[in-house]
């Protein structure tokens, strides 16, 4: 692999860590069938929250930093 590509990958990992540190919740909806009788279907939207600790974002940032540092080191 090219060192430039590894640096770009490390930068992307670092930016994902920053976003995960700032935004600690992700919300999404799924459709759930309540009643299904032939042609009659009743569905409802189920709300879900995906939450994580800001420390996970800090760990991801650290991992990205390590990848960048290792990619820039000379042998």
C-alpha positions in Angstrom: 0.0 0.0 0.0 1.0 3.5 -0.7 1.9 5.6 2.4 -0.3 8.5 1.0 -3.3 6.2 1.1 -2.6 5.1 4.6 -2.3 8.7 5.7 -5.7 9.4 4.1 -7.2 6.4 5.8 -5.8 7.6 9.2 -7.2 11.1 8.6 -10.7 9.6 7.8 -10.5 7.5 11.0 -9.5 10.7 12.9 -12.4 12.7 11.5 -14.9 9.9 12.3 -13.6 10.0 15.9 -14.2 13.8 16.1 -17.7 13.3 14.8 -18.3 10.5 17.3 -17.1 12.6 20.1 -19.3 15.6 19.2 -22.4 13.6 18.3 -23.0 10.8 20.8 -26.5 9.7 19.7 -27.8 8.4 16.4 -31.6 8.1 15.9 -33.4 6.1 13.3 -36.9 4.6 12.6 -38.0 1.2 11.5 -41.4 0.1 10.3 -43.1 -2.6 12.4 -46.2 -4.5 11.3 -49.0 -4.3 13.9 -51.8 -6.0 12.1 -51.5 -8.0 8.9 -54.9 -9.4 7.7 -54.8 -10.0 4.0 -55.2 -6.7 2.2 -55.4 -4.8 5.5 -52.0 -3.9 7.0 -51.4 -1.5 9.9 -47.8 -0.5 10.5 -46.1 1.9 12.9 -42.8 3.6 13.0 -40.6 2.4 15.9 -38.1 4.9 17.1 -34.6 3.7 18.0 -31.6 5.5 19.6 -28.1 4.3 19.3 -25.9 5.9 22.0 -22.2 5.7 22.7 -19.8 7.3 25.2 -17.7 10.2 24.0 -14.7 8.2 25.2 -15.2 5.8 22.3 -14.8 8.8 19.9 -11.6 9.8 21.7 -10.3 6.2 21.3 -11.1 6.3 17.6 -9.3 9.6 17.2 -6.3 8.1 19.0 -6.3 5.2 16.6 -6.4 7.5 13.6 -3.5 9.5 15.1 -1.5 6.3 15.5 -2.2 5.3 11.9 -1.0 8.7 10.7 2.1 8.7 12.8 3.0 5.2 11.7 2.5 6.1 8.0 4.7 9.2 8.3 7.6 7.4 10.0 10.7 6.7 7.9 12.4 3.3 8.1 
